[in-house]
Amino acid sequence: MRKILLASTAIASTFVVASANAEVSISGGVAMHYSATSDDFTRTTTSDETLGLTDNTITISFSSVTDNGLTLAYSSDIRSTTSQNASISGDFGTITLSNTAHAAESFDVTSPTMVGGHGDLITKPESAAGTDITQVRWNEADTGSLDGNNIAYYSPSINGFSFGMGIGGIDTTDDVTSFGVKYSMEMGGATATVGYAASEGAANVTNDHVGAQVSAGNITIGIGSSTEEASTSDKEETTSYGVTYVMNDQLSFNAGHVNSDNTLASKELTTTSVGVSYTIASGLVARLANNSFEYKESGSVVNDGSIMNLVISMSF
């Protein structure tokens, strides 16, 4: 007991010294996920159901303010791979160095969704039993082609207008460039936001995305549209629509639709989702979403059905 007390005192003293110069916070979270698929396939080597943990992470953040008013911040997000972000902020805006976050991601305005719903399918449709669908997407704001260390600049908001730009992957043969703009305005009790983002990632994968959202009272509606071109035979064009209704502090509903079409590869995927989110207690949220889908190749239906996702998220 004495050893534990001494160790605890030493740790506490360390944090007291650190907190004299910086604010330190530790947070974490995990989600328990169950999914059930009902489609055209009879599986023998894989299951129609999955059960596991997702989004399990621990985040440690530090921040401090210098004598001349600059804010210095650093965070480390520990998952299966570690995400690190450092930034310097002031009246001029923010300069960041990150190994995961790219400028385009901050300006993706799209259809509202929920965990496990359209645009955020944890378990995704398959093109064959146990085979993931490729060259069509369920999320039109996907920036999965962006990777590597990058540096970016983000402007302050000027009368609702903001922009950002960044470059990364300079230690590889394919530089990653990204930028975006966003504008928000109030109109008659509603808030409208429009955004545009574009990027070029590894292997010269280009992506552009435009979207808009309008929030009025408890209702938010939105639309997003993107084009991603990976080669002369792979060009995905994806559009989504969504609406969220917040009934109260505990209960909200979401519905949405995504259509992804790759005419060069003769593939098409459509998903339609309905879902509900319920806050059981502070830091404990349950979400249930049902996603109907249809997947085609060369104009013929290859697979259709539905995926039900139940996600219970805990944050600390």
N, C-alpha and C positions, 0 to 999 in steps of 0.2 A: 504494500500500500504506500509505504514511504517513497519507494522508487517511482511509482506512478505519480505521486504528488510532486516530487522534485522535477520529473520530466515535464509535467503539466505546467509547473511554474516557469520552467525554462522556455517552453514554447510560448506561453503568455507574454513573458518578458520580451521575447523576440518580436512578437507582433506589436507590442507597445512601442518599441523602438522604431519599427518600420512605419507604424501609423503616424509617428511624429512628422514624417515626410511624405507619406502617401496613404491613400485610402485603399484598403485591401478587402476584397470580397470573395467568398467561395460559394458557388451554387452548383446544383446538379439536378439530374432528372433521369427518368427511365419510363418506358411505356411497355405495358404488357399487351401483346397483339394476338388476336385470333382471327383467322380468315377461313371462309368456306366458299369453294367454287362449284358452281353448277353449270356445266357447258356440254359440248358435243363429244367430249373425249371420255373414253374409259381407260383409266390409268391403272397400270400394273406395277410400275417401278416407282412411281411417285404417288403422293396423296392429294385428295381434293381439299384437305384441311392443313393449316399450318398453325403453330403456336410457338411464341417466342418473345424475346425482349428486343425492342428497337429504341433508337434515340437515347441510349444510355450514355451519359456524358457527365463530366465534372469540369467546371469552368472556374479558373482562378484569374481574377482581374486586379490590376493595380492602376491607380491614377493619382496625379498630383498637379498642382498649379505652381508655376514658376513665379519669381518676383515680378517679372514683366507681363504676367497675365496669360502665358501660354499653358495649355493643358496637355500634359503628357500621359499617355495611357498605353497599357499593354494587357493582353489577355491570352490565355492558353486554354484551348478547348480540347480536353482529352477524351477521345473516342477510340475506335479501332485505329484511326490515324489521328495525329495531333494537329490541331489548327492553331496557328499563332498569328496575332495581329498587334501591330504597334502603330501609334498615331501621334501626331502633333497638331493641335488645334488652336485657332485664334480667330481674330476678326477677319482674317484673310480667307478662312475656310479650314479644311483639314487635309493633311498629307498622311497617307497610310502606307505601311509596308506589310504585306500579308502573303501567306502561302496558300490561301484558299479563296478569300473574298475578292471579287473583281468589280470594277466600276459599273459595268452594265447591270449587275444584279440589283443595285440600289435604285434603279429607275424602271424596273419591271412593274408596270401597273397592269393588272389583269383581272379576270373574273374572280370574285371571292369564292373560296373553297374551304374545306375543313380537312383535318387529318383523316386519311382513309377514303376521302371523297374524290371527285373528279379533279384532275391536276395533281393529286397527291396520293395516288394508289400505292399502298404498301405492297400488296400482292397484285401482280399485273396480269392481264390476259396473255394467253399462250397461243402460238401459231401451230403447235403440235403438243401432244401430251409431254409436259416437262421441258418444252422448248420456248424460250422467251421470244416475243415479237420484236423484230428489229425494223428500222427504217420508217417507222411511224411512231408517234408519241402520244402520251396521255396528258402531257403538260406543255402548253405552247410557250411557256416562259423558261424552258429548260436551257441551262447554260453549262451542261455537262462537258462540253468540249473545252472549257477553259480550265487550265491547270498551271501549276508552277508558281514560283515566287513572283510577286508583282508589286509595283509602286503606283499609287493613284492619287489624284487630287480631286477633292469635292468642294464645290463652292458653297458659301453660305446661302440661305434663302433670301432672295431679293424680290420683295413684293410677290411672293409665292412661286418665283422661278428659281430653279437650281439646276446645276449640271455637274458632271464629273467625267474624268478620263483617266485611263491608266494603260500601262504596258508591263508585260511580264514575259516569262519564258526566254529571257535574253541569253540564258546559258544553254539553250537548245537551238536546233536548226529552224524551228518555227516559232517566231515571236507571237505572243498573245497581246492583242490590242482590244480595248473596249471603251465605250463611252456611252453617255446617256443624258437626257434632259427630262425635266419634270416641271409641271405647272399646276398649282392648286388655287382654287378661288371659291369664294362664298357667293351664293346666289339664291336669294329668297329663302333663307333658312336651310338650304342644302349646301353640301360641299362637293365640288367636282374636281377630279384630278385626272390629268392626262400625262402619259409618259411615252418616251421612245428610247430604245436601247439597241445598240449594235455591237457586234464583236467579231473578231477573227481569231480562231483558236488553232490548236495543233492540227497539222496536216491541212492547213488552209481551209478549215471548216468555217464558213461565214454564217452569221445569224443576225437577223434584225427582228425587233419586236415592238409593237405599238399597242397601247391599251388605254382604257378609260374606266373610271369608277365614279359613281354618284351615290352619296349617302344623304338620306333625309330621314330624320327621326331614327326609328329602329330598323330601317331597311337599307341595305347596300346592294346595288346592282353593278355589274361590270362586264366588260368584254375585252378579249385579248386576241391578237392575231400575230403570227410569226412565220418566217420563212428561214429554213436552215438548209444550206447547200454544202454537201460534203464532196461531191464529185459530179461528173457529167451524167451519171446514172443514178444519183441519189439526191433528191430535192424534196424536203418535207414542208408542206404548207399546213399549218395547224390553227384552228380557231376555237375559242371557248366562250361560253356565256355562263353567268352564274348570278345567284341572288342569295343573300343571307338575311334572315329575319330574327332579331333578338327580342324574345318575348319578355325576358327579365334578366336579372343578374346571373341566374343559374341556367336558364334554358334558351337555346337558339336552334334554328333550323337552317339548312342549306340545301340548295338544288343547283345542278349545273349540267352542262353538255359540252363535250369536246369532239371535234371532228378533225382527224389528221389524214391527209391525202398525199401520197407520193406517186405522182403520175409517171415519173421516170422509172420507178421500180414496180409499178402496177400494184400498189398496196394501199389499203384504206382501213382505218380504224375509227369507230365511233363509240363513245361511252356517254351514258346518261346516269346521273347519280342523284340520290336523295339521302339526307342524313340529319341526325340530331346530335346536339352536344349538350351535356348536362354536367354542371359543376356540383359534385357531391359535397365537397368541403374545400377549404382553402388549400390549393396545391394538388387537388385530386379531381380529375376531369374524366368523364366517360364519353366516348363518341361511338356512334353506330351509323354506318353508311352502307347502302346497297348500290352497286354499280352494274348496270346492264351494259353489255358490249356486243359489238358485231365486227368481225375482222374478215376482210376480203383480200384475195389475191387474183389479179387479172379478171376482176369483175365477178368472181365466184366467191360465195361465202365459205370460208375455211373453218371458222369457229364462231359460235355465238353462245351467250349465256349470261350469267351474272356472278359477281363476286361480293360477298358480304364481309365487311371489315368491322371488328369490334376492337377498340383501342382504349385502354385505361392508362392515362398519363399521370405520373407523379412528379412534382417538382419540389426542390428543397432549397 
